[in-house]
Structure formats: C-alpha cells, structure tokens
Amino acid sequence: MKLAVAGKGGVGKTTLVALLAREAAARGYRVLVVDVDSDPNLATILGVTESIVPLADEEKLVAERAGTGGFIRLNPTVDDIPSRYIVEHNGIRLLVLGGIRGGGTGCACPANTLLKALLAHLLVAEKDIVLLDMEAGIEHLGRGTVQNVDGLVLMVDSDRKALETAQRTLRLAHDLGVQQIVAIANRVREEEDRTAIRDGLPPEIPLLGSIPYLDTLRRAARCGGLPARLPGTPEVELFARLERHFTRQNGQH
C-alpha cells in the first residue's frame, strides 16, 4: 500500500501514520513513513531521538541536485538520497522531507523540484508500504506525484471545521487524479460523533473505522510519543481494513 494521510491540522494525522506504521512493522512488512509536513514531528511520535534536518532545509543538497533559483534541473537525480537520509527505528524507516511549498503547478523553486521528484521516486521504487504524513491539504503536490499513491486517507473528527477541510481536500484529490479515497474517524466519544462525521462526509467516501477518544493517547502526547498498545487495539482493525480495501481495489484495476 502507498497511502497519503491528510486532514485538518491537529486532527490526528501523525498519530494515525505512526500507529499504522507500527502495526505494519509488527506484521513483518517493510514500511517507510515520509513526513511531508512543513512542521514535521513524525520523528518525535515514533520515538526517534536523533536530530533530523528536513531535506527541504538541506541547502547544499538542493543546490547540488536541483540547481539554484536562476537555473533549475527539472529531473534531478534522487535515487541515492533515501539510503543516505532514511533513519530506522524499531523496524520503521523514516524520511523527513519537510513542507513542499506552493501549488501543484505553481512554485518551481529548486527545493520543490527535488522533493517532488524524490517523493515520486519513493512511491514507485518502494515495494511494500509507504505512508505519507501530509499537510492539511494536498494542493502543494502535483499530478505527477500523487498519481502514484494507491489512495488517500482522510483523517476527520466531529469538528465541523475538520469535515470542511476534508471536503476541500477531497475536491483537490479528484482534480489531481486520486480516485481511491477513504476516511477514518478520530476522537469518537459517542454515537453522535460518529453520526456527525458520517453526515459530514460525501456519501461516496467509505468510513473505514475509528479511533475512540482515549486518555492513554492524550497522556502519551504529553511526552510526544505513543502508548505501547491502545486499549481495544483499534489500530489493528484499522490496518486490516485498509489492507483489505486497497488490496481489493488494486485487484479490480
């Protein structure tokens, strides 16, 4: 599976990516998580203690591969970058890109060019599971990048603003050619939350599952990490449902 996880800031995207990555590693998959947020903190929640500089801030690398503002190489060499910059922790490989600036066909700065080329390479070259922790929207990506994902996972909760962000992200995804889109609910306390989420999503978007509001997650967030295992292990069922859904969809195409 090659999945991009998107949603409103603070809705729980990074937590979901970390939980799915941990479950994938536990099942024996080779898994790569990519932090594409301009405020990257996936390393923290995964428990990586070493300092990581986002590739977007590696000015020497960007200039070497993609050129400078006056001359930009549109097809920079990127195939050797993963082996140099991926960090592995507890069986999960992590690559921190940092934010890709500008619209999908807008900003053509060297950093954008390099990061988009690298992301497209990863989505094609990686053989098992790739999870992208995105920013609130996906408009900063181009058609040539996101067309290589198997699908988009919208992380939502019952907050009306989160559902509005999901709907805007959905329209952008369709514009970019992403057809397989699912939703996962977070912080579900009661049936009214689930109903509000279901009613706030377009009917064609399946709600594959949910994570309840859990004090264990809230307490772990104070330290920037994850609990050893969630009560009721909802991440196990979520991973299984995503795997079944996208395996079935890939088989149909």
N, C-alpha and C positions, 0 to 999 in steps of 0.2 A: 504493500500500500504506500502511496505517495499522497499525503494529505496535508492541506493547508488549514490551519485553525485560525478563525477570525472572529471578531466580536468587539463590542464597545470596551474601551479601556476600563479595567477593574472588574470585568465580568467573570474572570477566572480562566482565560485562555492559557496562560503559562502553567497554571496548576493542572489543567487538563492534559496539556502536552507532556508534562513531567509524569503524571500518573499513567498515561498510555505508554510512554517510553519505558517506564519501569516494568509494566506488565508485559510488554513485548520482549524485553530482555529476559524476564523470568521464564518466558515460553521458549527461549532459545533463539529468537530472531536476532539478526544483526541489525541494529537500529541506529539511525542518525537523526539527531534533532538539530534544527537550524533556527537560531534566534534572528529574526528579521525585523525586530522592533528597534526603533531609534532610542528607546530607553531599555536596553537589554538587561534582563535579570533572570534568565533561564538558568544560568550557571549557579546562581545563588540557591534557587529552589532545589536543584539537583545535588547540592552539597559540594560543588567544586570550589575549592578554597584558593586555588592559584589565580593570580590576576590575569585577566584576558582582555586584550585590546581588540575592539571590534575591527574587522577588516576595513570597514568604511573609513577608519581613522589611521590606517597604515599608509601614510602619505607616500613613502618610498615605494612600497609595493604597487600602489595605484599608479604612480607616475611611470614606473618601470613597465607595467603591463598595458595600461590603457592610455598612456601619454599624459600630456598636460592640457590646460584649458585651451591652448592655441592649436593643438593637434591631438585628436582623439582616435585611437585604434578601435574600430567598431567590433572586431573579433579578437579580443585579447586571449592569450594563452592562459588557461586556467586549470588544466588537468593535473598539475603538480601541487596546486595550492592545498587541497584537502589533506594530503599526507603531512604537510608542514604545519597546518594550523588547527587540525582537529584535536580536541582534548578528550580522553576517555576516562570515564568514572563509573564504577560499578556496572560495567558492561554496556554503558550508554555512551555513544560518541556524540560530541557537541561541537558545533561550529557557530561562532558568533559573527554574523555579518554586520549587524547594526542597521540603521534605517536606510532605505533606498528613497532618495528624495525625488519629489516631483511626480507628475502624472505619467501614465504608462507610455505616452508618446511625447511627453514634454521634455523635462530636463535631460540633457545629453552630456552631463558632466562626466569626467573620467571615472569617478567612484561609482556612479550609477551604472556605467557601461560594464565595469568589471564585476560588480555584484550581480547584475542580471545575467551576465554570461556564466558566472560561477554557479548560480542557482539553477539555470537551465541545464548545465553540465551534470550537476548532482542528481537532478530528477531523472536524468536519462541513465547515468552511469551506475548509480546505486541499485543493487539487485534486490534488497529486502525492503525495509521500512524506512521512510523518510517522513518526518513530521515537522512542518513549518509553523513556528510561532510568529504570527503576523501582527502588524499594527491594526488599528481599529478598522481600516478599510483595506482594499486591495488595489485602489486606483494607482498606486505607485508602481505597480507591476505592469509589464506589457504582455501582449498576447503570446509572444514567443516564449515567455517564462511560465505563466500559469497554465498554459495549454498542456503541459506535461504532468500536471497533477491528476491523480485519479478522481479527486473530489475535494470539495470544500466543506469543512465542518464549522457551522455557526454556533458559537457558544452564547447562550442567552440566559437571562433570568427574567423574573416577572416585572422588572422595572420597565416602564413604557419607553424610556429613552434607549434602553438596550435593544428592545424589539424594533424600534425605529432604525437604529444603526444596522441591525440585521437585515431589514428590508432594503436599505440603501446598498449594503454590501451584496445582497442577492442580485440586484439590478446590474451592478458593476460586474459581477461574476458572469452573468449571462452575456453581457457586452463583450467580455474577454474570451468567451467560448467555453466556460466551465459549465458543464451540464449536470454533473452529479453533485448535488448539494443536500446535506442533511443538517439537523440541528440536535444539540444536546443542551438540556436544561441544567442550570446550576442553582444552588441555594434554595431548593424546593422545601418549604416548611409544611405546606398543607395543600389540599386538593385545589383550593382557589388559585394558588400559584401556578399549578400545572394547567388549569383551565385558562388563565390569563395568557400563559405562554402559547398554548395551542391556538387560542383565538387570535393572538397577535402575529402568528406566522402564516404565510401563504399556505393554502391547503395542499399544494403540491410538494411541500417540504416535509419529509418524514421526521418526526421527533423520535430519535432512536433510543433515548434513555435520559436519565437524570442523575444528578448528584444531590443528595439532600443537604440541607444546612447542617453542618457538623461542627461541634465545638472543637473536635480534635484537629480539624483543618485550621480553625481560627487560632488555636493555641500554637500550632506549628508555624503559622505565618509570622508570629512574633519573632521567631528565631530565623525566619527566612527559608524554612525547609518544608519537608513533608513528614507526616507520621509514618511509622513503619508499615502500617496497614490501616485502611479505612474500615470503620465498623460496617459490617454487611458487605464489604468488598465490592462497592458499585463499579470500581474501575475494571474489575474482571469481566463483568457482564457487558460494560460499555465496549471494551476491546473486542469481545466476542461478537457483539452485534455489528460493529464497524467492519470487522473482518468478513463476516458473512455477507453483509450488504455489498461491499465493494468487490468481493470475490465473485458474487453473483452478477453484479453489473458488468464487470470486466469480461465475464464469460459470455454475456449477451452481446458484447461489442467486439 
